[in-house]
């Protein structure tokens, strides 16, 4: 029962969940249809009831195979639901628009984007055509069509996001399984590179010192002895410089186990001891990949150095902010106390070098004056390779805005008891513009969830105050029907707020407009006394409490999605990068420790002995050559031991 363009598991028998969901859905559809049509002026007769029940059962029976053959199931549900809706010919039944939504979601999850988009268009056209005869006036058809379009686009976007998430998790699981092998391979490659560099840097030079010094020590020639000592000292300095660069690949800050909150205080305190007033703020904590930690540390180091050079005496602040998937580094120095000439230090590569570090990780860096004579360097570094391009998340955000605009529009103008049905065209346009404007902050619900929530809360609070002041019950009703916007904003705070930020106040913040609206409700009742403060306070408290109870589940859902989805992927990516990166840095650190304790020590003694011999008598110079050769041999011996250890590893 396979289909083209599939990534679903075909040829398998449906599982328990495949039966359970349609069974529950069929019960809900039948019960909902009964509740909506019972006791109305034109209830369903027996024949139409039988058609409705038969269509609902057939659609949900097809849903059992929604994972195996989602395209076929979508076609069946659209055909049966459409025919059932036309046959029943009643606007208050749940025959269509339910099971086809589940089938469309399955298509979006298990099939390519092209099939999902075709299914979305097909579902919209079929349901719009079948429901049009029951919706009456053209305005009602248009408003409901907008709501249907936004709903189907949202279903498709959710399904495609689910598909991408599943594919991403499969990829991450496979990469996590191979992470240990990658770690060993990376460590082996780094050992090989370090061994090659050690041999090329020190082996040839130290061997030459042994040969030349030993030969010169056997010939009593002052000029030859002096040249041999000079060559040994120069060669030793070259070796020290080359090995120093190799050791500096892993500084104490990079090989340390701590994070930026551990590494940056010593750096800032060191400048403070030199008279530079430096303040450090680290907001949050996160285990970073070695390359991200190194880049952040070096950017702060370079920015502090520039501040010390070009803004002597000015206060400097360093801020580290951890957010979901990124770390933001900001170094700001105030204007210097007095105008001083810029020193001729540095090579002009400071800012370019910092920008290269940030961009090599997929981040950004900006540097420039702040308008008050100071200077600000700001870098944003991703903690893991996250794709931030436009895609289905933006489609989903647009659909969410569409639903939040279309639902109040349907209630205002298309419902049987349209709450704004008697308004003039101009007033209706202004009302709908206000509805659309209040939903716009949802576009930023991922990047700035609290900002979107607060903006929506302010707009709704002003709306409630104006509606209450004008005594407009329809405008208050329209605000209540716009509640999905607050639900989406609250769930976004729970899901996307950066780590360390409290999210539980979100339902309380979003409940404020509800409290204001409930406080104004008594003023709309001619028999009440709106001047009594206890009535207003009771309405305010009741509205806030009711809203919090409604919004809490959406906040909890956002928290659950955040914990199970986004953070799992980020942690998996960071774990893989950390395993490989830490293996590489561990090898570098091991070599650095070996060089510091052995090879570098003997080479430094070699240089000091050669320099002392150049100022000594001939006999002492001869002895110095012997000692120089011994130090060179010892350094070579230690280096070979280190190379052997690398080979054995």
N, C-alpha and C positions, 0 to 999 in steps of 0.2 A: 504493500500500500504506500509505496514511496512516491515522492514528488521531485521534480527538478529543482535545483537551487536549494537543496535542503541541507541542514546540518543537524537535524533532529535524529533521534534513534528510531529508525524505521523497522517495520517488521516485528515489533514487540507487542505483547498484549498490554492493554492499559492497566495501570496500577490502582491501588485503593484510592489515592487522591483523585485520580481521573474519574472515578465513579462518585466520590463524595461531593465534590464541588457542584456538578450538575444537579445532584439530588437536592442539595440545600438551595440552590438557585431556583429550581422548579417550584419547591415549596414556597419560597419567598415571592416569586412571581404570581403564583395562584392566590396566595393570601393577600398580597398587595392589590391585585385586581379586584378581589372580593371587597376589601375595605374601601377602595376608591369608587366602586360602582354600587354598593349597597346603600339603599335609602335615598338615592338621588331621583330626580324627576323622571329620567329615562333609564331605568336599570336594564341590565342585559337580560334578554329572554333566554329560554333554555337552549335553543339552537346556537345562538351566538356564544353562550357559555361553553358549549361542547366544542365549538370551533376554537375558542381561545385556549381551553385546556389542552386540546389535541396539538395545537401549534406550539404551545409552551413545552409540552412533553417531548415532541419530536425534535425541537431545537436543542433541548438539553440532553437528549439521547445522543445527538450528533456530537455534542461537546465532549463526550467520553473519549473520542479519538482526536481531540484537538492538538495533542502533542505529536501524534503519529502522522496525521495528514491535515495540518492546519488550513491549507488553502481550500481543500475540499470541504472541510467543516465550515469554513466561512461562507462558501458558496451555498451550502445547504441551509445554514441558519438565516442568511439573507433572503433566500427564496421562500422558505417556510414562514419566517417572521413577517416578511412583506405581504405574502398572500394572506396570512392570518389577520394582519392589521386591516387590510382592505376588506376582508370578509366580515370581521367583527364591526368595523366602521363606528368606533367609539373612541373619543380622545382620552379617556381616563383608564385605559387598560395598559397592562405591562407585557403585551404580547411581543412587540418589537422594541429595539433599542437597548436590550439587556444582554441576551445570549450572544447576539452578533458582536457586542462590545468585547465579551470574553474571547470570542473566536478571533476577532481582529488583534487583540493583545497577543494571542498565541502565534498568529502569523508574524507579528512584529518580533517576537522573541525567537522564533525558530527558523525564520526565513530572512533572506537578504533584504536590504533596504528597498530595492526596487519593488519587490513583491509586497512589502509592507505599505509602501506609498500607494500602489495600485489598489490594494485592499482597502485602504483608508478612503480613497476617492469613491470606490464602488459602494462601500457601506454608507457613506454620506448621501450619494445619489439615490440609492435604493430606499433608504429610510425617509429621506426628504420627499421623494415621490409618493411613498405609501401613506405618510402622515399628512400630506398637504390637504387632502379632501376633508380631514377632520379638524383642521385648524382655522377654518373660516377666512377672515379678512386677510388681504395681502400683507398688511403690517405684521399680523401674528405669524404668518408663514415666514416672513423675512427674519423676524426676531428669533423665532425658534430655529430657523436654518443657521443663523450665526452661532447660536448656542450648540447646536449639533455639530457644526464644523469644528468649533473649539474643542468640544468633547472628544471627537474622533481623532483630531490631531494630537491631543493630550494622551489618549490611549496608545496611539502609534509611537509617540515619543517615549513614553514609559516603557513600552515593549522593546524598542530598539536600545534604550539605555540598559534595560535588563539583559538583553542579548550581548551588548558590549561588555557589561560587567561580568557575565558568565564566561565569555571568551577571555577576558583579562585574567580572571581567576584561574582558569585552566592553564593559561600561559605562565602565571606566577607560580602555580603549584608545580609545574614541570621545571621551572627555573630554580625553585627552592630545592627540589629533589636533586638537581645537578649542582647546587651551590657548593657542596662540600668538594666535589671534584674540581670545580672552578677555583676554589680556594687553594687546593693543592697545586693545580696547574699554575696559578698566578704566583704562588710562593716559589715554585720551581723555576719559573721564568725569571723572577727577580733575583733568585740566587745565581742563576747563570749569568745574568747581566752584571751583577755586582762582582762575581768572580772574574769576568772578563775585564771589567774596569780596573779592578785591583791589580791584575796581572799587567795590563797595559800601562797603568799609571806608575806603579811602584816597582814591579819586578825588574824591568830593564834598567831603570836608573840605579836602583840599589845594587844590582849585579855589577854594573859598571863601576860603582864606587868601590866595591870589594876588590875587583880586578886591578883597577888603577892604584888604589891605596896600597895594596899588598905588594905590587911590583915596585912602586916608588919607595916603599919603606926598606927595600933590600939594596937600594943604590944610594950611596952617600953623595948626593948631588943637591946642594941647597936650592938651586933654581928649580929643579924637578920637584923637590919636596914642596916648595912654595906653590908651584902650579898645581900639584896634586891636592894640596889642602884647600886651595881656592876652588878648584873644580868640585871637590867633595862638599864644601860649604854651599856653593851655588846649587849643586844637584840636590842636596838635602833640603834646601829652602824650596826648590821646585816641587819636591815630593811632598813636603809639608803643606804647601799651598794646594796641590792637587788633591791630596787626601783630605785636607780641610774642607774643600768643596764637596767631596763625596760624603763626608761626615755630616756636613750642614744640610744634606738632603733631609735628614731627620733631626730637627732641633729639639730641644727639651720640651717645647710647647707642643710639637706635633706627635711625639711619641708618648706623651703623657696620656693617662687614661681619662682625665677629666674633660669636661666640656668647656664651652666658652666662659661659663660662670666661674670656672676654676683657673683658666689660662689668662684671662684678661686682667684680673686684679693686680697680679705682679707687674704686668706691663704698665698699667696706669700708675701704680705706686712708684715705679722707677722714675717716671717723668715728674711725678709730684715731688720726689726728693730733689729733682733738679730745679725746682721752683715753678713748674708749670701746674696751675690749678686744674686738675682733671677730676671729673665726676663720672661714675659708671653706674648704669642702670641696666639690669638684665631682667626682662619680663618673660617669665616662663623658663622652661628647661626641656631640652630634647637631645637625644643621642644623635649626633650628626655623622654623616659619612666623613672619612678622613679628609678628602679633598675639599668638602664644604667647610669643615672646621678650619683647615689650613687657609683657605681663601678668605674667610671672615677674619681670621687672626691677622693675616698679612695686610688686608685692607685697613683694619683699625691701626695697625702699626705704621703703615705709610701715611695715613691721614693724620695721625698724631705727630709724626715727624714733620710733615708739611706745616702743621699748626705751630710747632716749635720754631720752625725756620722763619715763617712769614708773618706770624702773629704773636711775637714774643710778649709774654705777660698777659695775654688774653685767656679768659676762662674757656675750658674745653669740656664738652659733655659727650659721652659715648653711650649710646642706647642700643640695646639688642632686644629685638621683639620677635618672639616665636609665634607664628601663625600656622594654620593648617596647610602643610605642604611647602612652607617657605620660612626663611629667617631674614629679618630686615635689620640691617646694620646702618646706624646713623651716627656720624661724627660731626659735631658742630662746634665751631669756635666763634666767640664773640669778637667784636672789633677790638684791635689792639689799643692800649691806653694812649699811644701817641704814634704819629706817622713815622715809620722807620724805613730805610731803604731795604729792599729785598736782597738778601745775601746771595752771592753767586755760588750756590750749592745745588747739587743735584744735576741730573742730566736732562730734565724736562720730560722724563718718561713716567713720573709718579702717577698722574691721573690716568694716562693711557695704560700703564701697567695694571692699575687697579681695575680699569674697565675690562681689560683682557681677561683678568682672573674671573670677573663676574660673568662675562659673556661665554667663557669656555664651559661654564656649568649651566648655561641656559638662563642666566640671570641678567639683571640690568644694573647700571651704576650711573648716577648723576652727580655732578659736582659744580658748584657755582656760588656766587654771592647770594646772601639772603635779604638784601635790601636795607639792612641796618649796619653795614660795614663788616659783617661777619661772613663766614664761609661754611657751607654745609656739604658733606659727602654722604650720599645715601645709596646703599647697595641692597638689592633684593635678590636673594639666592634661593633657588629651589632646593629643598632637602631631598627630593627624589625626582627622577625624570617623569614629570606629569605633563600630559598633553593639555594645553590650555587653549586650543583652537576652538573656533565656533563649531557647533554641531547640534546634536539632539538636545543637550541641556538648554540651549537658547530657544530651540523650537518649543520645548516644554514650558519655558518661562513665558513665551508669547502666548501659548495656549492657555496657561493659567490666567494671564491678563484678559484674554478673550472671554473665558468663562466668567470671570468676575465682573466683566462689563455686560455680557449677554444675559446673565441670569436676572439682574435687576431690570434690564430692558424688557425682558419677557414679562416679568411681574408687573412692570409699570404700564405696558401698552398692549401686550398680547394675551394676557390671562383673561378668563371670562369676566372677572371682576377687576379690571385694570385700575390700579390705584391712581394713575395719572391720566386716565382716559379722557377727562374733561379739560385738560390743560391745553393752552394754545400751542401752536407749532413752535413759536419762539421760546416759550418757557420749557417745552419738552426738550428742545435742542440744548438749552443751557443745562438742564438737569442731566442729560446723557453725557454732556461734556464734563460735568463734575464727576459723574460716575467713572468715566474713562480716566480722568486725571487722578482720582484716588487710587486706581489700580496700577498706575505707572511705577510706583516705587518697587513693585514686585520684580521688576527687571533686574534690580540690583540685590536680590535676596540671597544670592550665593556669595557675591563679593563682599557685601556689607549687610549681613542679615539684621543686625540691630539697627543700623541706619534705616533700612527699609521699613522695619517694624515701627520705629519712632515716627518716621514721616507719615506712615499710614495712620498711626494713632493720633497725631496732631490734626491731620485732615478730617478724620472721623469725629474728633472732639469738637472742632469748629463747626462741622456739619450738624452735630447734635445740638450744639448751643444755638445756632441760627434757626434750625427747624423748631426747637422748643420756643425760642423767642418769638417767632412768627406764628406759633400755634399751628404748624403744618404737620398734621398726622401722616399724610402720605409721604412726606420727606423722611420722617422718622421710620416709617415702614420700609422705605427704600433702603435706608441705612442697614436695617436688620437683614434684609435680603442680600446685602453685600457682604455678609459675614464670612463667606468663603475666603475673601482676601485676608482677613485677620487670621483665619485658620492656617492658610498657606504661610503667612509671615511668621507665625509662632513656630510652626514645624521647621521652618528654615533656620530660625535661631537655634533650635535644638540640634539641627543637623550640621550647620555650616559655621557656627560661631567658633572663633579660634580657641585653641587649647588654653585652659586656665581661666577663661571668662565664664562667670556664672550665667547659666541659661534659664534657671527656674523663674527669675522675675518676668520672663517674656509673657506668660499668660496674664500676670497682674497688669503689665503695661497695656496689653491689648484690651483688657477689660474696662479701662477708663471710659472710652466713649459709650460703652453699654451702660455703665453706671449713670452717666450724664443723661442718656436717652431715657432710662427708667425714671430718673428724677423728674424729667419734664412730663412724663405720661399723665400724672394727675392733673396737670393744667389743661389737658384736652378733654377732661370729664367735666361737664357743666355742673354736676352735683357735688364736686369735691371742693375743698378749700385749699388752693395751692399756696396760700400764704403761710400755712403752718410748716414750721421748720422740721418737725418730726416726720411729716409726710415726705418731704424732700429727702431727708436723710435716709428714711426707710427705703425709698426708691433707689437712691444711690447705692446703698449697701446691697440691696437685693440684686440690682443689675450687675454689680461687680462680682458678687458671689455666683450668680447664674452663669456669667460669661467665663469665669475661671473654671467652673465645672465642665463647660462645653469645650474650652480650649485646652485643658490639661491633657486629654488623650492625644491631641495633635502634637503638643510639645514632647510627650513621651514617645510618640512614633518617630519624630525627628531624631531624638536621642538614640533610639534603637537603630535607625538606619545609619546614623553616624558611627556607632560602635561596631556594627556588623559589616559595614560596607567600606566607607571611605578610609577609616583608620586601619582596617585590615589590609587594604591594598598599599597604603603608604608604609605601614610597618613592614610588609613583605618586601617591598622595593628597597627600603632602607636596610633591612636585614641582609639581603643579598649583596648590596653594595658594601655594607660594613664587613661582611665575611671576607670578601675579596680584598677590599682596601686594607683591612687590618692585617691580613696575611702578608701583603706586600710591605706594609710599614713595620711589621714584626721582623721580617728579614732585614730590612734596612737598619732597624734599631739594633739587632743582634750584631751586624757587621760594624755599626758605629761604635758600639761598646768594645768590641774586640780591637778595633783600630785605636781607640782612645787609650786603652790600657796597655797596649803592647807596641804595635808598629809605630805609632806616632811618638811614643815615649823614646824608643831607641833612635828614631830619626832625629828628634830634637836634640838628644845627647850627641849624636853624630855631628850636627851643625855646631853646637857649642864647643865640642872638642876641636873641630877643624879651625874654628875662629880663634880659639886660644892658641893652637899650634902655630898659626901664622904670625903671632907676636912673640913666639918663644925662640929659644936657641935652636941650633941645628939638631942637637941630640934630642931635645924635648920635642921638636917637630917630627923627628923620626918616630919617637914613641907615640906621638899624637896620631900619626898615620896608622900605626898598628891598632890603636884604640878605635880609630874611625872605622877601619875594616871590621873589627869585632862588632861594633854597633850595627854596621850594615848587615853583617851575617846574622846577627840576632834578629834584626828587623825582618830580614828575608825568611828566617826560620819561623818567626811568629806569623808572618803573612802566609807561608805555606801551610802552617797548621790551621789557620782560619780558612784557607781555600779547601783543605782536606775536609774540614768540618762541613763546609757548604756542599761539597761533593757527596759526603756521606748522608747529609740531610735529603 
